[in-house]
Amino acid sequence: MSYQDTSAEEINIAMQAAQVAFLSYKNISGKQKAKFLAAIAEELEALGGELVTTVMKETNLPEARVINERNRTTGHCRMFATLVEEGSWVDASIDTALPNRMPVPKPDIRKMMRPLGTVVVFGAANFPLAYSTAGGDTISALAAGCPVIVKAHPAHTETSTKVAGAIKTAIKKTGMPSGIFHHVYGTGFEVGQALVKHPLTKAVGFTGSLAGGKALFDLANQRAEPIPVFAEMSSINPVILLPDTLSRNVSKTASLLAGSITLGVGQFCTNPGLIIALEDDATQKFLDALSEEVRKSSPGPMLHQGIADNYINRSNYVREQPGIQVMSESIDTHNPMQGRPWIASVAANVFLNNPSLAEEVFGPFSLVVRCTDRNELHSVVSSLHGQLTCTVIGDAPEVKQYESLLNVLTEKAGRVILNGVPTGVEVCPSMHHGGPFPSTTDSRFSSVGTDAIKRFVRPVAYQNFENALLPDELKNENPLGIWRMVNGELKK
Amino acid sequence: MSYQDTSAEEINIAMQAAQVAFLSYKNISGKQKAKFLAAIAEELEALGGELVTTVMKETNLPEARVINERNRTTGHCRMFATLVEEGSWVDASIDTALPNRMPVPKPDIRKMMRPLGTVVVFGAANFPLAYSTAGGDTISALAAGCPVIVKAHPAHTETSTKVAGAIKTAIKKTGMPSGIFHHVYGTGFEVGQALVKHPLTKAVGFTGSLAGGKALFDLANQRAEPIPVFAEMSSINPVILLPDTLSRNVSKTASLLAGSITLGVGQFCTNPGLIIALEDDATQKFLDALSEEVRKSSPGPMLHQGIADNYINRSNYVREQPGIQVMSESIDTHNPMQGRPWIASVAANVFLNNPSLAEEVFGPFSLVVRCTDRNELHSVVSSLHGQLTCTVIGDAPEVKQYESLLNVLTEKAGRVILNGVPTGVEVCPSMHHGGPFPSTTDSRFSSVGTDAIKRFVRPVAYQNFENALLPDELKNENPLGIWRMVNGELKK
């Protein structure tokens, strides 16, 4: 089946339809939106094995992973359904009037979150379901009350088309305005550019490469009306090994990290691409153990040829850098579509003088940086760019001794992990998946968890409104029974 | 007294000192920060009449207004002190571990707001105290835990220097790290550019012109690491008069609006620069009454010569546009430093075809747009750019009839007012002072009220931390007694 690029005229028609739909959809109750979001989950489930097979065919992902990801996707549809049905997410705040206040009366002012308008979503190659057509960006934007235009990812167009069909069926079945969702196709840059530049677009969600995300970010800021771009781009997710703890847990740490490095053929945004340790006996033993684990590991098929080629090119680049010592690579045979796990190490002073070594290698690779002392460890951490995650492996008493390091490290990441691995992003209210640039374009917002909805809203204050004219969320009697800040006090 | 431009080297030294200070200041308790912010208020009060006289001399503002603004400034210092002392503002969220969950265990994840880093503040000419050196931007950033570098406004350098002295005294008296506040001077663009471009700057607060704010926004986005700019820039604050209500309240409405147009010589960002009404008898009577009010009003001294010149130039430009009918102007004599109130009217079709008429005229001026029918009223509202505020004058039954107009209007503004005037921005939790572009660069954040603190923070998630290593806000025992979301439930 072939999918033609959507024309500029078709895009404009879709954007106009989305704007018309927005003016009614933004006022639809949380309960109605909840039914719609739950219906998307049901329709995705109704696609059954056919969807799973399509994803497997288009992405080379194994069945268990695809089913798991499908469940994660229906899971976040239901999570946002629960969130908007309950309703407190709008951050309602009420300050009642004080007509006799001197020198001037205080007016009645109330505030709540309202949707921004139409959101354009670019899905991720590595999450064909959970971060694509009905992914976290789309579902959180729809939950917020925004229409969504999804550009199908060229690497899994058929999957995207099936998922889009499920969303359209859910729209029909729950009586939503049909214009709130559009699915467009584009193999080159033109369609994406036209979507981001369209005056009716109010925000952009993107998951992918630094080059792609940054290009959209620049385009959005050059518009007559600049708009926010939430791009999740590039992170090497450093892991710092504290020496005493490492000396007691060499093989455990090696097997923990090898598992994380090779998970999903290294194709996760939270893949640990950098390991930082002191140059000592424990680290030498750890390197030996990690090397052995990587040697035993198997290459796996990558998502598509472009990603596989890029992994080989980036790997070759790193290999050729002065001071790079290849530690080990998987000894299994592999074909050019497969990502072959490997690790290297480098002295900290070399790493510090070659910024290209801090750039992401998307695939099952990690670079171990050997520091001669604590000062150098501090320098390496201070030199890091913004990251989605930073991890420290160390027991509590030793972490206490490295408090100032942890203090600096926290400035580099959106999520700090102790004694775990960065892969495996829990979907829950406390998750924050969004770190300082270049890991994302806006460290203040998360693309995972319920707070992802906050990207697509802005506060609107209502001053001196009669009760009947206010949105339900702000009415005196609190008809929705939501949490609200009333005259400085949080209550239901 | 003369103030030399701060050199690039001095700026770099200040930024480095701010970064060092940040690494300790960010971990200081809310209680300690509260003492510091309250001390700023005390030191400002200790400056007494000398500060008031200096402001009056530099800005031409009358004594009562200056005292009022000083009290507003000490008021927001204490408001943020109360906020950070109580502590719930950090949005703490806790999801505890489920080690036995299938297929994978759920880790313990906790999240709270943490400061971004050093913030550069550009003060406003029209609020020499409340939106300048110790203004809402500075105080909310310090409350968040960010160091602040203020560039003194060239139009009130002496005021700024005195206020900076008060902040520095408060730092000493409460034992804060000295590097958290720096005060720099610059008459041209160079100093501001150097501050925004400096790699250690993490956010910018600005209040001023569209040209100035947009230039800083562009500069910040062109950095290797783009940073957020919160610029409050340009708004004409449209007021829509509904016909039935107007017909019953002609003179009341005219005097209400005349008061708002001429308040503070029209030098408020919420000044009502556009009035939209249907072309009917009531509107004709309203225009007569408003004209009479404006004729009787007095010119007043503007903040500085640049603003006065700009008001004259912009007024002359509007006067010369085809279709503009001058309705009335103040009949008092005035000198070139004084802003002379005047109003004009124009037919909606002319307004719709001349976008320059929708640009801000900073001063005591308003343009009345006459619409032939409801459709044209709808077109004019739809054509509006983003605004800080939009106002509707209409009683509840009539507003109900214009529900679709109100629905569109809400998309244009950060604050919607019924039967009031946009001037007079209440400082309270429910205030939202920040509308769609070009009124601000980021409609999602407010520069007034307690939520202004949200501009200078980002969430950080802590995964699998032992209790003792967590910030107090996230410890199991909730030692600060703050509101937290714990496993999906809001509790103290």
Contacts between the chains, C-beta under 8 A, distances in Angstrom:
chain1	res1	chain2	res2	distance
A	23	B	404	7.7
A	23	B	407	5.8
A	23	B	408	7.0
A	27	B	407	7.1
A	68	B	103	7.5
A	88	B	490	7.6
A	93	B	429	5.2
A	93	B	430	4.3
A	94	B	430	6.0
A	95	B	426	7.4
A	95	B	428	4.5
A	95	B	429	6.3
A	95	B	430	4.3
A	95	B	431	7.8
A	103	B	68	7.5
A	104	B	424	6.5
A	106	B	426	6.1
A	106	B	428	7.6
A	107	B	420	6.2
A	107	B	424	7.8
A	107	B	426	6.1
A	109	B	426	5.8
A	109	B	428	6.3
A	109	B	430	4.3
A	109	B	431	5.9
A	110	B	430	5.5
A	111	B	429	7.9
A	111	B	430	4.4
A	111	B	431	7.4
A	111	B	432	5.3
A	114	B	410	7.0
A	116	B	443	7.7
A	117	B	411	7.1
A	217	B	221	7.8
A	217	B	226	7.1
A	218	B	221	7.4
A	221	B	217	7.7
A	221	B	218	7.4
A	221	B	221	4.5
A	225	B	385	8.0
A	225	B	386	7.4
A	225	B	436	7.6
A	225	B	437	4.7
A	225	B	438	7.6
A	226	B	217	7.1
A	226	B	221	8.0
A	226	B	437	6.2
A	226	B	441	6.9
A	228	B	442	7.6
A	228	B	444	7.5
A	385	B	225	8.0
A	386	B	225	7.5
A	396	B	466	4.6
A	396	B	468	6.4
A	396	B	469	6.0
A	399	B	469	5.9
A	400	B	469	7.3
A	404	B	23	7.8
A	407	B	23	5.8
A	407	B	27	7.1
A	408	B	23	7.0
A	410	B	114	7.0
A	410	B	460	6.1
A	411	B	117	7.0
A	413	B	460	7.3
A	414	B	458	7.4
A	414	B	459	7.2
A	414	B	460	6.5
A	414	B	461	6.6
A	415	B	460	7.2
A	415	B	461	4.1
A	415	B	462	7.7
A	415	B	463	6.0
A	416	B	460	6.7
A	416	B	461	7.3
A	416	B	462	5.7
A	416	B	463	7.0
A	416	B	465	7.8
A	417	B	463	4.3
A	417	B	464	6.0
A	418	B	462	7.9
A	418	B	463	7.1
A	418	B	464	5.0
A	418	B	465	5.3
A	418	B	466	7.3
A	418	B	469	7.1
A	419	B	464	5.8
A	420	B	107	6.2
A	420	B	463	6.2
A	420	B	464	4.8
A	424	B	104	6.5
A	424	B	107	7.8
A	426	B	95	7.4
A	426	B	106	6.1
A	426	B	107	6.1
A	426	B	109	5.8
A	428	B	95	4.5
A	428	B	106	7.6
A	428	B	109	6.3
A	429	B	93	5.2
A	429	B	95	6.3
A	429	B	111	7.9
A	429	B	485	5.8
A	429	B	488	6.4
A	430	B	93	4.3
A	430	B	94	6.0
A	430	B	95	4.3
A	430	B	109	4.3
A	430	B	110	5.6
A	430	B	111	4.4
A	430	B	461	6.2
A	430	B	485	7.6
A	431	B	95	7.8
A	431	B	109	5.9
A	431	B	111	7.3
A	431	B	461	6.1
A	432	B	111	5.3
A	432	B	459	4.4
A	432	B	460	6.5
A	432	B	461	3.8
A	434	B	458	7.9
A	434	B	459	7.8
A	436	B	225	7.6
A	436	B	458	7.8
A	437	B	225	4.6
A	437	B	226	6.2
A	438	B	225	7.6
A	441	B	226	7.0
A	442	B	228	7.6
A	443	B	116	7.7
A	443	B	458	4.5
A	444	B	228	7.5
A	444	B	457	7.3
A	444	B	458	4.5
A	444	B	459	7.3
A	446	B	459	6.7
A	451	B	459	7.2
A	457	B	444	7.3
A	458	B	414	7.4
A	458	B	434	7.9
A	458	B	436	7.8
A	458	B	443	4.5
A	458	B	444	4.5
A	459	B	414	7.2
A	459	B	432	4.4
A	459	B	434	7.7
A	459	B	444	7.3
A	459	B	446	6.6
A	459	B	451	7.2
A	460	B	410	6.1
A	460	B	413	7.3
A	460	B	414	6.5
A	460	B	415	7.2
A	460	B	416	6.7
A	460	B	432	6.5
A	461	B	414	6.6
A	461	B	415	4.1
A	461	B	416	7.3
A	461	B	430	6.2
A	461	B	431	6.1
A	461	B	432	3.8
A	462	B	415	7.7
A	462	B	416	5.7
A	462	B	418	7.9
A	463	B	415	6.0
A	463	B	416	7.0
A	463	B	417	4.3
A	463	B	418	7.0
A	463	B	420	6.2
A	464	B	417	6.0
A	464	B	418	5.0
A	464	B	419	5.8
A	464	B	420	4.8
A	465	B	416	7.8
A	465	B	418	5.3
A	466	B	396	4.6
A	466	B	418	7.3
A	468	B	396	6.3
A	468	B	400	8.0
A	469	B	396	6.1
A	469	B	399	5.9
A	469	B	400	7.3
A	469	B	418	7.0
A	483	B	490	5.8
A	485	B	429	5.8
A	485	B	430	7.6
A	488	B	429	6.3
A	490	B	88	7.6
A	490	B	483	5.8
A	490	B	490	7.4
